Amino acid sequence: MNQNVGIYSKIEYAFVEILRVIILLLLFLSLAGAIYFGVTSAIDLYAPPKKFIQKTLDIPNLSDDFKKSLKETSKINSNEEESIAKWLNPNKGVKHGGKERIDNENLLKANPLENEILKQLNLTSDFLENLGLELKNQELFKNAWRYNARSLVYFPGNEESILSYARGQTEFFRLIFGSKEVIDLFKDHNQGNFSKKFSLAMEFYPSFFEKQKEQRQNFEAAQAADAKEKRDEAMIKFYIACVMFGVFVFVSPVLVLIKIERNLRSKFLQKSP
C-alpha cells in the first residue's frame, strides 16, 4: 500500500513539475509579449511624420522646358479667331504711357514684392513692344502675379518665401523674354495660336508651384491616413500588451502556489517510510 502511495505521489509530483514548466513558459511569453507590444505601440504612436520634400526649382532648366513646350505649341495651327485683343493692343510705335517706371528707390525698398512685380511687368511690356504689341489691363496681370506669389509658395504668409517666388518669376521672365529663340517663335503669330503661346508664358512658372502644391496636398493626405492607421494599430497592440500583462499578473500566483505545494510534498515524501 505504501509502495502504491509512493508511486502515485511521484506521478503527481512529475505532473506538477510539468505544469510548473508550462506556467513558467506562459509567464515568460506573456511578459515578453507585453513588453514587445507595449514598446511597438509607443513607437507607432509617437513616430514623427514624414516631411514633404519639395522639388528644387531650377529656373534655367524650367526656361528650357518652356522653350520645348513653346515649340510644340507653335506647331499647332489654330483655325479659331485670334484673341490677342483680350490682353494686348497694337503698338503704333509709341511707348505705352501706362508702363510703370518708378524712380522712388525708397518706395521700392520698402516693398520688395512690388518691386519684383514691376520688373516682371516691364520685362513683359518690353518683350511685347519688340513684337509691335503693348500690354493692356496691366493691373489684372499685377494682381494675378501678386496673388500667385502669396498663395502658391510652400509657406503662405512667409514674406521670405513670397519674395523668393517673385524673384524666381522675374528671373524666369528675363530668361525667356530675352531669348532670341522665344522671340522668333512669338513673331510667327499668324498661325492663330499667339494667345496660347502668351498664356503658356504667363502660366508656365506658376504651374510648377501648382503641381508642387497638389503633390504636397496629396502627400499630406496620405500621411494623415497613414497616421490614423498607425494609431489604430498602436491601440490594438496596446490592448494586446495589456491582456498579456494581465495574464502574467494572474498566472504568477499559480506558480507561487505550485512552489508551496511542491515544498510541502517534498517534506511529506521525506517523512514517509
C-alpha positions in Angstrom: 0.0 0.0 0.0 2.7 2.4 1.0 4.5 1.4 -2.2 1.4 2.4 -4.3 1.1 5.7 -2.4 4.7 6.4 -3.2 4.2 5.7 -6.9 1.1 7.9 -7.1 3.0 10.7 -5.2 5.9 10.5 -7.7 3.5 10.6 -10.7 1.6 13.6 -9.2 4.9 15.3 -8.4 6.0 14.8 -12.0 2.7 16.2 -13.3 3.2 19.3 -11.0 6.7 19.7 -12.4 5.4 19.7 -16.0 2.7 22.1 -15.0 5.3 24.4 -13.4 7.3 24.4 -16.6 4.3 25.2 -18.7 3.3 28.1 -16.4 6.9 29.4 -16.4 6.8 29.3 -20.2 3.4 31.1 -20.2 4.7 33.7 -17.9 7.8 34.3 -20.0 5.8 34.6 -23.2 3.1 36.9 -21.7 5.8 39.2 -20.1 7.9 39.3 -23.3 4.7 39.8 -25.4 3.5 42.6 -23.1 6.9 44.4 -23.4 7.1 43.9 -27.2 3.6 45.1 -28.0 3.9 47.9 -25.4 7.1 49.2 -27.0 6.0 48.9 -30.6 2.7 50.6 -29.8 4.5 53.5 -28.3 6.9 53.7 -31.3 4.0 53.7 -33.7 2.0 56.2 -31.7 4.8 58.7 -31.3 6.7 58.2 -34.6 7.4 61.5 -36.2 5.6 62.1 -39.5 7.5 62.2 -42.8 8.1 65.6 -44.3 7.3 66.5 -47.9 10.4 67.2 -49.8 9.8 70.0 -52.3 11.4 69.7 -55.7 14.2 72.2 -56.1 13.4 75.0 -58.6 15.9 75.1 -61.4 15.0 78.3 -63.3 17.4 77.7 -66.3 16.1 74.2 -66.6 12.5 75.5 -66.3 13.1 78.0 -69.1 14.4 75.2 -71.3 11.3 73.2 -70.6 9.2 76.3 -71.5 11.0 76.6 -74.9 10.3 72.9 -75.7 6.6 73.4 -74.8 6.5 76.6 -76.8 7.9 74.8 -79.9 5.2 72.2 -79.6 2.5 74.9 -79.3 3.9 76.7 -82.3 3.4 73.5 -84.4 -0.3 73.6 -83.8 -2.2 75.6 -86.3 -5.4 77.1 -84.9 -8.4 77.8 -87.1 -10.0 79.8 -84.3 -10.1 83.6 -84.5 -7.1 85.1 -82.7 -8.0 86.7 -79.4 -4.9 88.8 -78.8 -7.1 91.8 -78.1 -8.1 90.2 -74.9 -4.7 91.2 -73.4 -3.0 93.3 -76.0 -3.3 96.3 -78.2 -1.4 97.0 -81.4 1.6 99.2 -80.7 1.8 102.1 -83.1 5.4 102.9 -82.4 4.7 105.0 -79.3 5.9 103.9 -75.9 3.0 102.8 -73.8 2.2 105.6 -71.4 0.9 103.3 -68.8 4.2 101.4 -68.4 5.4 101.9 -64.9 8.8 103.2 -64.2 9.1 104.1 -60.6 12.2 106.1 -59.7 11.5 106.3 -55.9 14.1 103.8 -54.6 12.9 104.2 -51.1 9.4 103.1 -52.1 10.8 100.1 -53.9 13.0 99.1 -51.0 10.0 99.4 -48.6 8.0 96.9 -50.7 10.4 94.5 -52.5 7.4 92.3 -53.7 6.0 95.3 -55.7 9.5 96.0 -57.0 9.7 92.4 -58.4 6.2 92.7 -59.9 7.2 96.0 -61.5 10.2 94.3 -63.0 8.0 91.5 -64.4 5.6 94.0 -65.9 8.4 95.9 -67.6 10.0 92.7 -68.9 6.7 91.6 -70.4 6.0 95.0 -71.8 9.5 95.3 -73.4 9.0 91.9 -74.9 5.7 92.7 -76.4 6.9 96.1 -77.8 9.5 94.1 -79.7 6.6 92.3 -81.3 4.7 95.5 -82.1 2.2 95.0 -79.3 1.6 96.5 -76.0 0.1 95.1 -72.8 -3.3 96.4 -71.6 -5.1 95.7 -68.3 -1.8 95.8 -66.5 -3.4 95.8 -63.1 -5.0 92.5 -63.9 -1.6 90.9 -64.5 -0.1 92.6 -61.5 -2.9 91.3 -59.3 -2.5 87.8 -60.7 1.3 87.8 -60.1 0.8 89.2 -56.6 -1.9 86.6 -55.8 0.3 83.7 -57.1 3.2 84.9 -55.1 1.2 84.8 -51.9 -0.8 81.6 -52.5 1.5 79.2 -54.3 4.5 79.3 -52.0 5.4 76.4 -49.7 4.9 78.6 -46.6 2.0 81.0 -47.3 2.3 84.2 -45.3 6.1 83.9 -45.1 7.5 87.1 -46.6 10.8 85.5 -47.4 9.1 82.6 -49.4 6.8 85.1 -51.2 9.8 87.2 -52.2 11.8 84.2 -53.3 8.8 83.2 -55.5 8.6 86.6 -57.1 12.3 86.9 -57.7 12.2 83.5 -59.4 9.5 84.6 -61.7 11.4 87.8 -62.5 14.4 85.7 -63.4 12.2 83.3 -65.5 10.8 86.2 -67.5 14.2 87.6 -68.0 15.5 84.3 -69.4 12.5 83.5 -71.7 11.7 87.1 -72.9 15.4 87.8 -73.6 15.8 84.6 -75.6 16.0 85.2 -79.4 14.6 81.7 -79.9 11.5 82.6 -77.9 11.1 86.0 -79.7 11.3 84.3 -83.1 8.6 81.8 -82.1 6.4 84.6 -80.9 6.9 86.6 -84.0 5.3 83.9 -86.1 1.9 84.7 -84.7 0.0 84.3 -87.9 -0.9 80.7 -87.1 -3.7 81.7 -84.8 -2.1 80.4 -81.6 -0.4 83.5 -80.3 -2.8 83.6 -77.3 -1.9 80.0 -76.4 1.8 80.9 -76.5 1.3 84.0 -74.5 -0.8 82.1 -71.9 1.8 79.4 -71.8 4.4 82.1 -70.9 2.2 83.5 -68.2 1.2 80.2 -66.7 4.4 78.1 -67.0 6.2 79.4 -63.9 3.2 79.2 -61.5 2.2 75.8 -62.9 5.4 74.4 -61.4 4.3 75.6 -57.9 0.7 74.5 -58.5 2.0 70.9 -59.2 4.1 71.1 -56.1 1.2 72.3 -54.1 -1.0 69.5 -55.4 1.7 66.9 -54.7 2.1 68.3 -51.2 -1.6 68.1 -50.5 -1.8 64.5 -51.8 1.3 63.6 -49.7 -0.2 65.2 -46.5 -3.5 63.4 -47.1 -1.7 60.1 -47.5 0.4 60.9 -44.3 -2.8 61.7 -42.4 -4.4 58.4 -43.5 -1.2 56.5 -42.6 -1.0 58.2 -39.2 -4.6 57.2 -38.5 -3.9 53.6 -39.5 -0.8 53.6 -37.3 -2.8 55.0 -34.3 -5.4 52.2 -34.8 -2.6 49.6 -34.9 -0.9 51.1 -31.9 -4.1 50.9 -29.9 -4.6 47.3 -30.9 -1.0 46.5 -29.8 -1.6 48.3 -26.6 -4.7 46.3 -25.8 -2.8 43.1 -26.6 0.0 44.2 -24.3 -2.5 44.9 -21.5 -4.1 41.5 -21.9 -0.7 39.7 -21.9 0.4 41.6 -18.9 -2.9 40.7 -17.2 -2.2 37.1 -17.9 1.2 37.4 -16.4 -0.2 39.0 -13.2 -3.0 36.5 -12.8 -0.8 33.4 -13.5 2.1 34.4 -11.3 0.2 33.4 -8.0 -0.4 30.0 -9.5 3.3 29.5 -9.8 3.7 30.6 -6.2 1.1 28.1 -5.1 2.8 25.3 -7.1 6.0 26.1 -5.4 4.4 25.9 -1.9 2.7 22.7 -2.8 6.0 21.3 -4.1 7.8 22.1 -0.9 5.1 20.6 1.2 5.1 17.4 -0.9 8.8 17.1 -0.6 8.6 17.3 3.2 5.8 14.7 3.1 7.8 12.3 1.0 10.8 12.7 3.2 8.8 11.8 6.2 7.1 8.8 4.5 8.8 5.5 5.5 
